[in-house]
Amino acid sequence: MPLRKKKFSLPRPGSSSSSKSKPERPERRDSLVSPNGLRLGRNYSEDATPSHVDSQTGERRYSISSETSTLVGGARPVDTTELLHSLSRRLSLDSDTETLHEEERKPGEPMIESLSSQLWTRIARFATLSDVASLALSSKTLLSRVGNDAWKALKDPEQKRQKIGFLTRLNKDLPAYLLCFPCAKFHLRTQLGQERLKVNYVTNPLFACPMAQHSRLPRMRLTHARELPFAFVQLATRAKRFGSSYGITADSLGRRWKCSDSEWTHNTRFIVHKGHLLMRVVSTCPAPTDITPTGERMLLFERGDFFPYFSCCAHWKEGELSKVCKCALRHIPKAPESFRSQLKTGYNFNVANRYRDFTAKSCDGCRDIRRCPECPSEYLVELKLIEDRSQGQIGFKHAIIVTRWSDLGDGSSPYNIEWAACNGENEERYDSFERVGRRTISGTFESEVSNHLYLRRVLSLNPKGEKRSDTSND
């Protein structure tokens, strides 16, 4: 085996020849600096290995199983492609122009001061009281021009809605507080970040309000014996708009339960889409075959106020919702009968009853989505097979499923047009076909949840425009 030759460095000029020559150490590799000012580190490599380069795009692949440097706490290598992308983002002409405009932008106080107080007073006459109060709060210059008369006028009980409109604009500055609408004040949240929607929400308040015993908090009926307080709509929309410290997520509002007074089971889910809280309530109940008209009423409506067990808006009596549900119940076919069960009733039996089709088929009157023309609510009535374990063995039976999709608004106030329309408390007329547009609420919800296009024909829930006083109680 040949011996390796040792390499010695030449003596430096000016040094004595008698001193021992030391081996030359390799040059220390300092961290490199990219043209845009990024420090690359010592692990930077000019050429990536072929196993770490994507053959399609030519870029470096980063994965947990490829290199230990990509793990948490390790130094991640920098690729030349990544450097080029960072240069295009940081040194683009558009970013330089925007930065230049921001630096050259002058404060607007001198421009505001150039207008007289009489002119600002005239401008304030065309704005609402809440807008004038917000204008006075924006800067000291505007306060000196507009004055604080708007703040004093908001103390009038007749201006309660204007006061609420002004206070809702302060939500971004008060994450630990929640606006109480009966008293029009902000209260400290007692369960900060731990709010949960419970059945008995009265004994689990979100804040301590002195008027809790003498006022009624805004709420919405979900199903039989279940309601949704407006405070949870506030928390869900605030958390989506401003951050997690301002409320709770919309997914935490979802619940699943069984009605204690009937066979109905309910499932709710909520999402926030473009600042609005969308709700879906799926109600399921087993339905027998050959049900009588009295049995239909007993199955669909409660015994007290004769409201449906499933979720519905305030305009359900003025449309065809009950007719659509009853029409769907009449399409439930009879179950197939075996020869043994037919022989129990007599010696005559029918072979066709043994192979009877057990599939429920809806007609044109009950298969489509129905949209309430007076509020942002849509309904779909379906018949599906569910498991039947009542007789000790696994079987199947039909069940009626009523699904409701609703837009609950942006959570700013209970006077919001969507929330007020669903509760029937809106002062101005709400035309859902004009406001919602061609895309349905159900299609928007299902595409956000399951990335699935929900294509169904949409009909009006009240095509004749009848009112409750014009029709009998069906």
Summary of the structure (lengths in Angstrom):
residues: 474
radius of gyration: 34.8
end to end distance: 105.1
largest distance: 127.3
contacts: 1202
relative contact order: 0.07
helix: 32%
strand: 17%
